[in-house]
Amino acid sequence: MRHMARPRLEVLSREEVEKIHVASLNVLSRVGVRIDHENALKLLNSVGAEVDFNKRIAKIPENLVREAIAKAPKVVKLCSRDGKLCYDLSEGRNTYFDVGSAAYYYIDWRTDEVRRPLSKDLADVAKVTDYLSNTHIMSTALVPADVPDVIADRWRMYVVAKYTTKPIDTGAFTVEGIPDAAKIMASVIGEENVSKRPFMFFAVCPSPPLKWSYLTMQNLIDCAKLGLPAHIIPMPQTGGTAPATIAGSVVQANAEFLSGLVVAQFVNPGAPIIYSGSPTVFEQRFATSCTGSIEVQLISSAISQLAKFYGFPSASYTIVSDSKVFDEQASLESAIGAIISVLAGLDIAIGSGMLYEENAISLLKLVVDDDVAGMALRFGRGIDVDVDTLAEKVFEEVGPGGLFLKHKHTRVWWRKEHFMPRLLDKRSADMWRKMGGKSLKVVAKEYVEEILKKHQPEPLPQDVEKELRKTVTEIAKRYGIEKLPEV
Amino acid sequence: MCFSLRQSIIDGDIENSLKYANECIKASMNPLEVLNKCVVAGVLELGDKWIRGEAFIADLVAAAEAAKVVIPILKNEIVKRGGKLEYVGRAVIGTVEGDIHDIGKTIVATIWEVNGIEVIDLGVDVPPQKFVEAVKQYNPDIVGMSALLTTTMVKQKETIEALKAAGLRDKVKVIVGGAPTSAEWAREIGADGWAPDAISSIDVVMKWLREKRSAVGEAHG
């Protein structure tokens, strides 16, 4: 087999990874984690953790962590809705780009207005994502304001599942969220396939530092029980809810991740878990949680390395920006994140389309992020070195002063060797002027408009769509909600 | 056969282009028709595709190269059969002095040729005086100058001045091109036209030739 070097980035030496591992084990066994969930505490107690039921703190010894690591699967499978395409997430073999999830605001691509999203907006985000070639995973990107909050989490799943076949990154805001999500998936792919080829995976976010809310813990337990993939997302915030130091923030993220892993593996050995993250920088000048800061990329890279140290797939919110509108900052922060994600070998780079401290989705950013992701992925593929690409024979034929443009080798290889961005301008200055001299923002706007006008996502089969609608309607009825929007 | 020739041109396949061109001749097909429908049309189709972003410049160059190989063979056959080669106009083209960039100029020459213009290609590193002599000798409708370097584009200006000095400037239309040039530059140096690429240059020169024809009142083929 040909050995091919892939560009890689490591921010920690092996020794440093081990030091962080040991420090997080020390935090887990000496400080412990607070879990506001009686049954989880009981479970941990029963397998050997030291639990203070009054303070709700579990001190987790190293042996439980080791056992949990051994039990957890090294490959996590995510599939498309129709099962035609599955991604095997495993130690960063590929990086998949994922739309940022659960934004409370939507930046209207026509007007730049920041407003609460409607279900129709979420459908638009799903349609656009469905079309893009370097954005592999859709999320339940927006929290629609046109349904009651109590069912917003599951309603999002319905809207997105309807308008894209791509795997869906989602999560629950309610205790019933995960079991209902399993029902939603079952109505599309059949109950028997829900854990075999899940098309949704679920975010569970511990509350930093070192704390699990009842809701999140219940969501994690439900995922484990049902065999649904969960990504545990520690959210260290440097200098706020985490140490100001990068290493300290990584220790905290790692301890939180491992505590979730232990619970999941003791609930159901082999439960699929992704080591995820959403680090932020707590900006001391403005008291903001920033996602586009460069230190976020350092922590995310460290998370990727730790995940590989344990043998798990990794993910992080890296292709994000703190800009408030789609502008230069929006693309440059995301571009840095995208390239680092690929170099660091994250299995999933999350945040496409996301702005505003992870609070808003912009379709303009989303389509430009797709080009950015394409560039990063091309870089990550590295340089193919073999007899054809070294082109020795072509040199003989072209000779000094000759022109490679004329040679057949060019026509065969140029396409294979280069990534062609769709939106970034590569024309001559004159051609660019002739085409209207448009800024990237205008180009992105026209592209979004075109996709929304032309692209028809593969529809659900009629009976499946009916079944899915029925499932969601029944969930809504449980809360006395009779009227749901049409999308 | 004609279709295969056209496809070979589009594929930039010189070997097969030659093979099918010769087969067309052997089968006694009308060489003018073969030239227009199978060779010219093939290159033009690719030119359109390139403008629309559906083909690569390498594809267009390859097609032009294949066309360049078979065009003389077909023209030869036209003459051999007692036919007349008819052109819509005549052009002298070259890359200016000090500049050895060949490809852009050659693509333009080929594209003009397939559009029915008789092209006299002076090659690269052409001094102003050589352009002047060529204009005297060939009496062209058009002079095309290519320059790919900011250091050589000034030679376009010098050539225009040399044409003026020789009293030939008004006899020809001058078009300039090349990566560092622009419409503003063309105006500044007193050229008649400019084009950003080979395909766009066709519109410019064809317009001149049409205007000239209607002014002269002549009917060309």
Contacts between the chains, C-beta under 8 A, distances in Angstrom:
chain1	res1	chain2	res2	distance
A	403	B	102	7.3
A	403	B	103	5.6
A	405	B	57	7.0
A	405	B	58	5.6
A	405	B	61	5.5
A	405	B	103	6.1
A	406	B	58	7.8
A	406	B	61	5.6
A	406	B	62	6.7
A	406	B	65	5.9
A	406	B	103	7.6
A	408	B	12	7.4
A	408	B	62	7.4
A	410	B	58	4.6
A	411	B	12	7.0
A	411	B	56	6.9
A	411	B	58	4.8
A	411	B	59	6.2
A	411	B	62	6.3
A	414	B	56	6.5
A	414	B	58	6.2
A	415	B	56	7.5
A	428	B	179	7.7
A	428	B	196	5.5
A	428	B	197	7.4
A	429	B	182	7.6
A	430	B	182	6.5
A	430	B	183	7.3
A	430	B	196	4.0
A	431	B	196	5.9
A	431	B	197	7.7
A	434	B	196	7.8
